[in-house]
Amino acid sequence: MADNKPPRLFLSPPHMSGREAGHVAQAFASNYIAPLGPQVDAFEAAFAEHTGIAHCLAVSSGTAAIHLALRCLGVGPGDLVLAATLTFVGSVAPAAQLGADLAFIDADRASWNMDPERLREALEFFAKQGRRAKAVIPTDLYGQCADYARLLDVCAPFGVPLLADCAESVGARYGYDGIGGPGRHAGSWPGLAASIFSFNGNKIITTSGGGMLASADAGLVARARKLSQQAREPAPYYEHVELGYNYRLSNILAAIGLGQLETLEARVAKRRLISHWYAEEFAATPGLSLMPEVATGRANRWLTVVLIDAEAFGATPEDVRLALEAENIESRPLWKPMHMQPVFAGRPVFGGRVAGELFARGLCLPSGSAMTRDDVARVARLVRASGRGSAE
């Protein structure tokens, strides 16, 4: 029997604009089919200009960027690192791999990002033990910036650097420009030690696989650049006095990134429109609500996330996920909080209830920037139909 299911609708697939091919052709013409090259230099420069972050280093992944940043901040065995619990494991795995002691900070209900008051509680708790954190890592969840200013204010008395995980927030904005509009690009707020970005295949712009470490600190980025190239010393032969990594971005992938970056603002606008369409679709449905957008900036709406009150709606997030999967539509639960992960069992957590509730109730819906209004209507119709007493 023929399978009459429509083509699979993915959560957040790559979306090529057509501009990428010209940049890739230039890379081929130059014969820089290798790590580094003119397209890598151009991508770093273009990203710095777009974000307003002076120094940028293109690397193989967002996780690699976090690893390098933590090395540059001096994180090593036994050091304390505080991180958001509601995040992807790549945000925190590098700290554990460096031998650091991780502790996790709950989300706040307003933004779903790191709760500044829980962070203060953690810093005070460890200070009483004579311990100072070497780094704090908030995550810009699903494309909404953490409250950098408040987090920096909390960290300042303790002398702790803030490393912003902006893997999901390329194109998002934080703060205001003085005339009422969203101000600075995600990760560019003054006082941040560094920021990291991801261009994985499912991100709002992609290089297939890749990331960026960005900072106002030229010395930090120069140090990271050396480490990303096997920490080779400036000699005509291969001389090494420390160990580094093979973390540089391919010139071909950087060429893709150049084409993608040219369309970033249009991608943000489309993702925000998709989220608006979902909001319209669910406005009259009891038990369904979307991730809130806080007044401190403009989210890129990388993914649209629906919160499901199972009692009011008549179905659980897993019921909805399975109903969508039966129609060849991909959806996904929220990130499982890090303090609930077996690999981090026993690590301290400050709060945790909010993140746990969001994980239990949340579902990420298809949000790719190539989606049409009809695609969104189809997904929403199936979501509503999975609830109690639906007439659909």
C-alpha positions in Angstrom: 0.0 0.0 0.0 1.4 3.4 -1.0 2.3 5.8 1.8 0.1 8.9 1.2 1.6 11.0 4.0 2.7 14.5 2.9 6.4 15.3 2.9 7.9 15.5 6.4 7.6 18.9 8.1 10.8 19.3 10.1 11.2 21.4 13.3 13.8 23.9 11.9 15.4 22.7 8.7 18.1 24.6 6.8 16.8 27.3 4.5 19.0 28.3 1.6 18.5 31.7 0.1 20.3 31.3 -3.2 23.0 33.8 -2.2 25.2 31.1 -0.8 26.2 29.6 -4.1 28.1 32.7 -5.3 30.2 32.8 -2.2 30.9 29.1 -2.4 31.9 29.5 -6.1 34.4 32.2 -5.0 35.9 29.8 -2.5 36.3 27.1 -5.2 37.8 29.6 -7.6 40.4 30.6 -5.0 41.1 26.9 -4.3 40.9 27.5 -0.5 39.2 24.1 0.0 40.6 23.9 3.5 40.2 25.4 7.0 40.8 29.1 6.9 40.9 31.3 3.8 39.3 34.5 2.5 35.8 33.4 3.2 36.5 32.7 6.8 38.1 36.2 7.2 35.2 37.8 5.4 32.6 35.9 7.5 34.3 37.0 10.8 34.4 40.6 9.6 30.8 40.6 8.4 29.6 39.0 11.7 31.5 41.5 13.7 29.9 44.4 11.7 26.4 42.9 12.0 26.6 42.2 15.7 28.7 45.1 16.8 31.1 42.8 18.6 34.6 43.9 17.7 36.5 40.6 17.6 35.1 37.4 16.1 36.6 33.9 15.7 34.8 31.4 13.4 35.1 27.8 14.7 33.7 24.4 14.1 30.7 24.6 16.5 29.1 26.6 19.2 30.3 24.0 21.7 33.9 24.5 20.5 33.4 28.2 21.0 32.3 27.7 24.6 35.2 25.3 25.2 37.7 27.9 23.9 36.1 30.7 25.9 36.3 28.7 29.1 39.9 27.9 28.5 40.6 31.6 27.9 38.8 32.4 31.2 41.2 30.0 33.0 38.6 27.4 33.9 40.2 24.1 34.9 39.9 21.2 37.3 38.0 21.9 40.4 36.9 25.4 39.4 33.3 26.5 39.9 31.1 27.3 36.9 27.4 28.3 37.2 25.2 27.7 34.3 21.5 27.8 33.3 19.8 24.5 33.9 17.2 25.0 31.1 19.6 24.6 28.1 21.2 22.2 25.7 24.0 20.0 27.0 26.5 21.6 24.6 26.3 24.8 26.8 27.7 23.0 29.8 29.6 19.9 28.6 32.8 21.8 27.9 33.0 23.0 31.5 32.6 19.4 32.8 35.2 18.2 30.2 37.7 20.8 31.6 37.1 19.3 35.1 35.1 22.2 36.5 32.5 21.8 39.2 29.1 22.7 37.7 26.2 24.1 39.6 22.9 24.9 37.9 20.6 28.0 38.1 16.8 27.8 37.6 14.8 29.8 35.0 12.5 32.6 35.8 8.9 32.4 34.7 8.8 35.6 32.8 11.6 34.9 30.3 12.5 31.2 30.8 16.1 32.3 31.1 18.5 32.3 34.0 16.9 33.8 37.1 19.1 36.6 38.4 17.9 36.2 42.0 18.7 32.5 42.0 22.1 33.3 40.6 22.7 35.8 43.5 21.6 33.1 45.9 24.2 30.7 44.4 27.0 33.2 44.4 26.4 34.1 48.0 26.1 30.4 49.0 29.5 29.6 47.5 31.1 32.8 48.7 30.3 31.7 52.3 32.3 28.6 51.5 35.2 30.7 50.3 34.6 29.8 46.6 34.3 32.2 43.7 32.9 31.1 40.4 35.3 31.3 37.4 32.4 31.8 35.0 28.6 32.2 34.7 26.9 30.9 31.6 23.3 32.0 30.9 21.6 30.7 27.8 19.4 32.8 25.4 16.7 30.2 25.4 14.9 29.7 22.0 16.1 33.0 20.7 15.2 35.3 23.7 18.1 37.1 25.3 18.8 36.6 29.0 18.7 39.8 31.1 22.4 40.5 30.6 22.3 43.8 32.6 20.7 42.3 35.7 23.0 39.3 35.5 26.1 41.5 35.2 24.9 43.5 38.2 24.6 40.3 40.2 28.0 39.1 39.2 29.9 42.4 39.7 30.3 42.3 43.5 31.8 38.7 43.2 34.1 39.5 40.3 32.7 36.8 38.1 32.8 37.0 34.3 29.6 36.3 32.3 29.9 34.2 29.2 26.7 34.5 27.1 25.5 31.4 25.3 23.8 33.0 22.3 23.7 29.8 20.3 20.0 30.1 19.7 19.7 33.9 19.5 21.5 35.1 16.4 19.5 38.1 15.2 17.8 38.7 18.5 18.1 42.0 20.3 18.5 43.2 23.9 18.1 46.6 25.5 16.9 49.7 23.8 18.4 52.2 21.3 17.2 55.3 23.2 14.3 55.9 20.9 12.1 53.1 22.0 13.3 50.3 19.7 15.3 47.1 20.5 18.9 48.0 20.8 22.0 45.8 20.7 22.4 42.4 19.0 22.4 39.4 21.3 25.7 38.9 23.1 26.9 42.4 22.4 26.0 44.0 25.7 28.9 45.9 27.4 30.5 44.0 30.2 30.1 40.5 28.8 33.4 38.6 28.8 32.5 36.8 25.6 29.6 35.5 23.6 29.2 32.3 21.6 27.0 31.6 18.6 25.9 28.5 16.7 25.3 28.0 13.0 24.2 24.3 13.2 21.9 23.0 10.5 18.8 23.7 12.5 19.6 27.3 13.6 18.1 30.5 12.2 21.1 30.8 9.8 23.5 27.9 9.2 26.9 27.0 7.9 25.9 23.3 8.2 28.1 23.0 11.3 29.9 25.9 12.8 30.0 28.6 15.5 31.5 31.9 16.5 33.3 33.2 19.6 32.9 36.9 19.9 34.2 39.4 22.4 35.2 43.0 22.9 38.4 41.7 24.4 41.0 41.4 21.6 43.4 39.5 23.8 40.8 36.8 24.6 40.0 36.2 21.0 43.6 36.2 20.0 44.3 33.6 22.7 41.3 31.5 21.5 42.5 31.8 17.9 45.8 30.3 18.8 44.2 27.5 20.8 41.8 26.7 17.9 44.8 26.0 15.6 46.5 23.4 17.7 48.2 26.1 19.7 51.0 26.3 17.2 53.8 28.7 18.1 55.0 31.3 15.6 57.9 29.3 14.2 58.6 28.0 10.7 58.3 24.5 12.0 55.5 23.0 14.2 56.4 24.1 17.8 54.0 23.5 20.7 54.4 24.5 24.3 50.7 23.8 25.2 47.9 21.7 23.8 45.2 23.2 21.6 42.4 22.0 19.4 41.5 21.6 15.7 38.5 23.9 15.9 38.7 26.3 12.9 35.8 26.6 10.5 36.2 25.4 7.0 36.5 28.1 4.3 33.6 26.4 2.3 31.3 26.5 5.3 32.2 30.1 6.0 31.2 30.9 2.4 27.7 29.5 3.1 27.6 31.6 6.3 28.3 34.8 4.3 25.3 34.1 2.1 23.1 33.2 5.1 24.1 36.3 7.0 22.9 38.5 4.2 19.3 37.2 4.9 19.4 37.2 8.7 17.0 40.1 9.3 14.5 38.6 6.9 14.7 35.3 8.6 14.1 36.9 12.0 11.1 38.7 10.6 9.7 35.4 9.2 10.2 33.4 12.4 8.5 36.2 14.4 5.6 36.1 11.9 5.3 32.3 12.2 5.1 32.7 16.0 2.4 35.3 15.5 0.5 33.0 13.3 0.6 30.3 15.9 -0.6 32.8 18.6 -3.6 33.6 16.4 -4.4 29.9 15.9 -4.3 29.1 19.6 -5.8 32.3 21.0 -9.2 30.7 21.7 -8.0 27.3 22.8 -8.0 26.7 26.5 -4.9 25.2 27.9 -2.5 26.4 25.2 -0.1 29.4 25.5 3.1 30.4 23.8 6.5 31.3 25.3 6.3 34.9 26.5 8.4 37.7 25.0 9.8 40.0 27.7 10.0 43.7 27.4 13.8 43.8 27.6 14.3 43.1 23.9 13.2 41.4 20.7 13.4 37.6 20.5 14.3 36.0 17.1 11.6 33.3 17.7 14.1 30.6 16.5 11.5 28.0 17.7 7.9 28.6 18.7 7.2 26.8 21.9 3.7 26.0 23.2 2.9 25.4 26.8 0.2 22.8 27.4 -2.0 22.7 30.5 -3.0 19.0 30.2 -6.0 19.3 32.4 -7.5 22.3 30.6 -6.5 21.2 27.1 -7.3 17.5 27.5 -4.0 16.1 26.2 -0.4 16.0 27.3 2.6 17.4 25.4 3.5 13.8 24.5 0.0 13.1 23.2 0.4 16.1 21.0 3.9 15.1 19.8 2.7 11.7 18.9 -0.4 13.1 17.1 1.9 15.3 15.0 4.4 12.5 14.3 1.6 10.3 13.0 1.1 13.0 10.3 4.9 13.2 9.5 5.4 16.4 11.5 8.4 16.8 13.8 8.0 18.5 17.2 10.2 18.2 20.3 9.9 18.6 24.0 11.8 21.5 25.7 15.3 20.9 26.7 15.4 18.6 29.6 17.0 20.6 32.5 20.6 19.8 33.2 20.0 19.1 36.9 17.6 16.4 35.8 20.2 14.7 33.4 21.7 11.5 34.7 25.2 12.6 33.6 24.9 15.5 36.1 23.2 13.7 38.9 24.1 15.1 42.3 25.3 18.5 41.0 24.0 21.5 43.0 20.9 23.3 41.6 19.5 26.6 42.9 15.8 26.3 42.4 14.9 24.0 39.5 11.1 23.9 39.9 10.4 26.4 37.1 12.7 24.7 34.6 11.1 21.3 35.6 7.6 22.6 35.0 8.5 24.1 31.7 10.1 20.9 30.5 7.0 18.9 31.6 4.5 21.2 29.8 6.4 22.5 26.8 6.5 21.4 23.1 8.6 23.0 20.3 6.6 23.3 17.1 7.8 23.5 13.5 9.2 26.9 13.0 11.4 26.8 9.8 11.5 30.1 8.0 10.3 28.5 4.8 7.0 27.6 6.4 3.8 29.0 4.9 0.6 30.2 6.6 -1.0 27.0 5.4 1.8 24.9 7.1 1.2 26.7 10.4 -2.6 26.3 10.1 -2.1 22.5 9.4 0.1 22.1 12.5 -2.2 24.1 14.7 -5.3 22.2 13.5 -3.6 18.9 14.4 -2.5 20.3 17.8 -6.1 21.5 18.6 -7.6 18.2 17.4 -5.5 16.3 19.9 -7.2 18.1 22.8 -10.4 17.1 24.6 -13.7 17.7 22.9 -12.2 19.2 19.8 -14.6 19.4 16.9 -11.7 19.3 14.4 
